[in-house]
Amino acid sequence: MLSRVDAAVAPRHHPPEVLRLVGHPLRWRLLSELARSDRRVRELRTLIGEPQSLVSYHLGRLRSARLVLTRRSSFDARDTYYRVDLARCGEQLAGVGAALHPGLHLVTAPSVERRSRRGAPVRVLFLCTGNSARSQMAEALIERTAGARVKAFSAGSHPKPLHHNAVRVMATYGIDLAGRRSKPISEFAGRRFDYVVSLCDRVREVCPEFEGAPQSMHWSIPDPGHEGDNDAETYPAFERTAAELDDRIGFLVHLIDHTHPHRR
């Protein structure tokens, strides 16, 4: 018979559901691929080498747990992009250790802090269609988050003037976008980057090859300027876009610091 102390710390008969869920090899592989880039089912099927029906089944399990989210493609509405909710994954996995013993509660990585520059900065290029909102906001956010250890750029396949709401929402983050210009992708032809991040499903289809084989990522984020008829109606969409970009960029900077420790 267990003593009172033994009973208090005895492990549960079944592991936490999240552990059983992500512990499946195929689901873990799906999460690993989606942690790098948003993907469509056919891309995941090719990467993993399993039938589409099996990939879709396990994606469904991950969606039910809200570890994976979906978004309709703005390029082809018949297509769906999948992405991993890294923040929720972190929250769920942080409590796994505590389920075994209170002293094993896992702690998520601290917020990214600005550090002094060491060595050449990591070069990151953000792309969208107009370079009027998403990519400009991403460029500014990573500059604020990473400081001198990242050199950021942005461009668009069909540049148009900076959106007023992009300037307005970035001001709430303490960032002044006023005066920045929109730039065509062609302006960066021949330049080398460490990361190229497409933020638009349309620009992903026309993104050129860049020298040096940079790591390519895709974040399927709709154009906030299309979610209303005037600035007042679209502003809430700009707020949501800024929040999503800020969240994703925090994880990207953690990845950069892990991948390029000599540049920290």
N, C-alpha and C positions, 0 to 999 in steps of 0.2 A: 504494500500500500504506500502511495506517495505521501511524504510529509507535507505539511501546510506550505512550507517554503518551496518544496519541489513542485507542488501543484501550481503555485503562483507563477513559476517560470517555465513550466512544461510547454513545449512547442505544441501548436495546434495540430490536430490530426491531418489537416489538409493545408497545403501551401496557399498563400494569397492568390487570388484569381489572376492578378496581373502577371505573377511569376509563371503560372501555368500557361498563360496566354502567350507571353513573349518568349517563353522557353522552347516553343516549337521551332525547330530549325528553319522551316520555310517562312514562318511569320517573322522570325528574327532577321532573316535575310531581307524580307520586304521592308521592315523598319529601317534597316541599315541603308538600303538603297534610297529610300524616301528621305532619310536624314541628310542625304547629299544633294537631292534635287527633287522637285515635283515631277511626277511621272504619270504617263497614261498606262492603261492595263497592257497594251501590246508591247510597250517598252519594257515593262516589268517582266512580261512573259519571255522576252528575248534575253534579258539580263540573267534571269534565274533559270531559264531552260526547262520550264514546266508548262503543262497545258493551260490555256487561258481559263478554263473552268476551275481548275485547282487554284490558280492565282486569285481569281475573283472570289472564290469561297473564303480564302484566308484573309483577303482584304475586307470582306464583309464582317468577319469576326473582329478584326481590328477596328473597323468603323463602329461596330456595336459598343465597343469599350471606349469609343471616342478618342482613341490613340491616333487614328488616321481620319482626316477630313477630306471632303471632295469639293470640287468647284468646276462648273461647266466652262469649257474652253471658250474664250472670246474670239478665237480664230475659226473654230468649227463647233457649233453648239451641240453637235451630236457626240462630241468627245468629252471626256471627263478627266480632269487632273486630280491625282491623289497626292496628299502631302501629310507628313507626320506632324502631330502637335507635340513639339519637343518639350514645351513647358508642362503639359499634362503628363507626358511620359516621365519627366523628372519628378513631378509630384507623386506619381504612383510608385515609382521605383524607390523613392526616398524612404517610404515607409515599409519596404520589404524587410529590411534588417530588423526593424523594431518588432515585426510580427514574430521573429524568432526570439529576440531578447531586447528589452528596452535600451540596453547599452549599445545596441548595434544600429540605432537609427541613422540612416544615411543622410548626408547633407549635400544639397545641390551646390554647384560651383558658385562662388560669390559673383556679384555684379562686376562687369568689366571695368577696370580702373585705367585711367590715362597713365601711361608710363613714358619715361624719357626714351628718346630714339636711340637704338643701337644698331648700327649697320644700315644697309639700304632698306627703305620702306617697302612693304608689300604693295603691289600695284593692283587695284581693283577697278574694273570698268562695269558700270551699270547701264543696261540698255532697255529702252521701251520704244514706243512708236513715235510720240511727239517730243520727247525730252522736255515736256512742259510741266510734269508733275512727279510721277513715280520715281523715275531715275534721278531727277534733281534732288528729291527728298532723300532718297537712299544715299546719294553721294554726300549730302550735308550731314546726315545722321551718322554715317560711319566716320566722317572726319571728326565729329564731336566725340564719338565714343572711343575711337582708337587713337586719336591724336596723331603725332608725327610718325608712328610706326606703320601707318597705312597712307598711301597716296591714292586718292579716289578720283574717278572721272565719270562722266555720264554722256550719253548721246542718244539720238533717235533715228529711226529709219526714215521718218518724214517729220523733221523738226517743225515746231510751231512755237509761238511765244509762251513764255512762262505763265502758268495759270495763276490768277490772283489768289485763289484759295490755297494753292501750294505755299505761297509766300505767307499767307495769313496763318495757316495751321503750323508751319514751322516756327513762326514767332512764338507760339505757345511752348515750344521746346527750347526757347532761347536762341534760335538760329535765324539769321537774316539772309533770306534768299534774294532780296531785291538787288537788281543789277546783274544777276547771273544771266548768261545767254544760253540759248538752245543751240545744240551742235549736231551736225550729221555724223553718222557712223563713219563715213568716208574720211573724216578728219583724223581718225585714229588708225587708218590703214598703215601697216608697217611698224606700228608700235607694239611693244611687248608688254604683256600683262601676266600676273600670276593667277588672277581669277577674272572670269567674265560672267556676269550674272544677268540673265534676261528676266525682265519683270513683266513681260507682256507675251501672251501666246502668239500674237501676230508677228512680233519681231523675232521670236524664236525661229520661225519658219524661214526667215531671210537673213539670219545672223551669219556674217562671213567668217571664214577661218582667220584666226589671228596667229602671228608668229610666236614661236616658243611653246606651242601646245599648252596654253593656259588651262586651268581647271574650269570647266564649264558647269554652271548651275542654272536651274530655271525655277523661278518663283512665279506661280500663276496668280497674278494679282490684277483684277479688272481695273479699267481706267475710271477713277472716281469722277472725272468730268462728264461721264456719260450717264450718271445716275440722277439727273435732274435737268430742268430747263434753264436754270439761272444759278448764280453763285450761292444764293441763300439755300436753294434746294440741294445743291451738290455738296455743301460744306460738311454735313455729317459723314458723307462717304470719304471725304478727305481726312477727317478725323480717324475713321476706321483704318484707312490705308496707312496713315502715319503710324498708328499703334502697331499694326501688323509688321510694317517695315522695321520699326524700332525693336520689336521682339526678335525678328529674324536676324537683324544685324548684330544684336548682342550675341547670338549663338555663332554667327559667322566669325566675329572677332575672337571668340573663344577657340574656334577651329584654327584660325590663322595663328594665334599664339601657340597652339599645340603643334601645328605643322611646321612653323617657322620659329622655333624657340630662339635661334641665334639672332633674330631681328627684334627680340623683345627689349 
